[in-house]
Amino acid sequence: MEYNYKNSVSAPASTVVLGELNLVIKKGDHERVVPYARITSVRLDCSQGLYQVFLAIDDQPELMISNRFYFSNGTFEDRSRTYATFVRVLHFHLKEKSHSQFRAGWSRARIQLTLGLALLVAVNAALMLALLNVSLLPGAWQPMAIVLLALGVAYLRIQPRLPRSYAPPEIPFQFLPA
């Protein structure tokens, strides 16, 4: 199976060919053959119609493959049907030919960024209320309440996206386009 994608306007158009024992990544004139056994982890992610699979290949940079093909004018073509088939066929090959870890959800960096932004917003809100001399709660309770509220909202956003392990035949449906 062959799948074409372009993750951004500035990224090169890429093709992944799924063979019997390995996958071939083509970017322009460059071609890289990766045996399935060298793929150490697979992570699925999705957000607002953007579906992505991240492949960790031994000690190489993570390969990101999305359901979109971006054009030079900034528009993109949604290739969800082909992407979903590609992900299923990839999992079929990997279940027998690799010892990959399979996870679905946000990356650790994205979770940390979300928590950091929530804390930044909470601290700014507490400082703003202090500067404006607005006191809704006595003493130190107000900043603590604001931080807890921000972290609670962040947790509600993060919780359904926490990484979860899965088996290759049981790809979580919410991480594949319908």
Secondary structure as GFF3:
##gff-version 3
##sequence-region A 1 178
A	DSSP	beta_strand	2	5	.	.	.	ID=ss1
A	DSSP	beta_strand	14	18	.	.	.	ID=ss2
A	DSSP	beta_strand	22	27	.	.	.	ID=ss3
A	DSSP	beta_strand	30	35	.	.	.	ID=ss4
A	DSSP	three_ten_helix	36	38	.	.	.	ID=ss5
A	DSSP	beta_strand	39	47	.	.	.	ID=ss6
A	DSSP	beta_strand	50	57	.	.	.	ID=ss7
A	DSSP	beta_strand	63	66	.	.	.	ID=ss8
A	DSSP	beta_strand	68	70	.	.	.	ID=ss9
A	DSSP	beta_strand	76	78	.	.	.	ID=ss10
A	DSSP	alpha_helix	80	97	.	.	.	ID=ss11
A	DSSP	beta_strand	101	104	.	.	.	ID=ss12
A	DSSP	alpha_helix	108	131	.	.	.	ID=ss13
A	DSSP	alpha_helix	141	158	.	.	.	ID=ss14
A	DSSP	three_ten_helix	159	161	.	.	.	ID=ss15
A	DSSP	beta_strand	164	165	.	.	.	ID=ss16
A	DSSP	three_ten_helix	168	170	.	.	.	ID=ss17
A	DSSP	three_ten_helix	173	175	.	.	.	ID=ss18
###
